[in-house]
Amino acid sequence: MQIWRHDEVATPGGTTSPVVLYSGEEGRVILVGFEPGQELGDHEVREHALLVPVAGFVDVVTAEQTIRAEPGTLVRLERAERRTIRSPSGARVLLVLAPWPGPGHYGPGELTAARGV
């Protein structure tokens, strides 16, 4: 068993210093701190993404809709679904990417280099 207490993990700089809590083939768990007014601008990932706010709230913007996600909300985003995530007042979010890495995340030879093999 492994245990993390998100409220004890520092995220200095907010979105500029996300913290990888766990990374394995089945998925990667990242804690992202948002300082007031910060955002993860328009982006996509190669994995399915589960977003869980654990403090504060974030606005999740996709081409189809905008939702406000607060603690108690689970948001699932498709692979390659473009999104912007912002927090007007500050927040902490757990982001789960699965599987890790997703198909096409690394180019030929990059996965081996990323794993240090």
Secondary structure, DSSP 8 states (H G I E B T S, - for coil): -----GGGS--TTGGGS-EEEEEETTEEEEEEEE-TT-EEEEE--SSEEEEEEEEE-EEEE-SS-EEEE-TT--EEE-TT--EEEE-SS-EEEEEEEESSS-TTSS-TTHHHHHTT-
